[in-house]
Amino acid sequence: MKFDASFDERQWLQNLSTKSGFMGKNVKATKAGLKDAHDMVESLKEMIRADLRAQRSGFEEALASRLHQAEDVILQSAKAKVAIIAGVGVMRKDLDRAQRKFAKSNDVEELRTALVALSNSLAKLRSTNSEVVESLSTVLNPTLSAVEVVERFASDLQRSAGTWERHGREIDDAIMELSQENQPAEMVELEAYIERQGYNALLGEAHSSSNESE
């Protein structure tokens, strides 16, 4: 059996020589692609760190502000309530004293005077208590509650996560592009060359001889 490989062999060797330089360039391109992928990963990590820093700072500030604003009102209200209770205690003693005097003297005018003074003092305490209730209403109905602060923080994180996911997909796309499963064209060309030259017949004979020797 005669195989004429002169022209095809020269052509294939020429292609092989040409593509050896291409393979070197292909490795460089792959390394460059991997470097870009590494840069994309670092960029995403830095973006997430920066977003988390900013959002955490805003979250902590809003949460602290909620407590700080409530704290002042609560403390002032607590002090006012103590003063009201103390005032009520004094008025009760004054009332008891006026009643004892009236029981002894039966002086109606003196009792009326004591009751008017007591009523005026009680009105002042009631007014003070109304102010306490009004100030506490701002605490009970804040512009931004702690729950709303947390919800806003979670919403901001979710929005940022959408951006992070998009960059994550770009990284996956870059990796997939560098991981194509297509068999190299050079291997396909070599197999085609062997087939064109009729070498498959020799390979078949070699395979048969190997089986017979076994």
Secondary structure, DSSP 8 states (H G I E B T S, - for coil): -----HHHHHHHHHHHHHHHHHHHHHHHHHHHHHHHHHHHHHHHHHHHHHHHHHHHHHHHHHHHHHHHHHHHHHHHHHHHHHHHHHHHHHHHHHHHHHHHHHHHH--HHHHHHHHHHHHHHHHHHHHHHHHHHHHHHHHHS-SS-HHHHHHHHHHHHHHHHHHHHHHHHHHHHHHHHTT-----HHHHHHHHHHHHTTHHHHHHHHHHHHHHH-
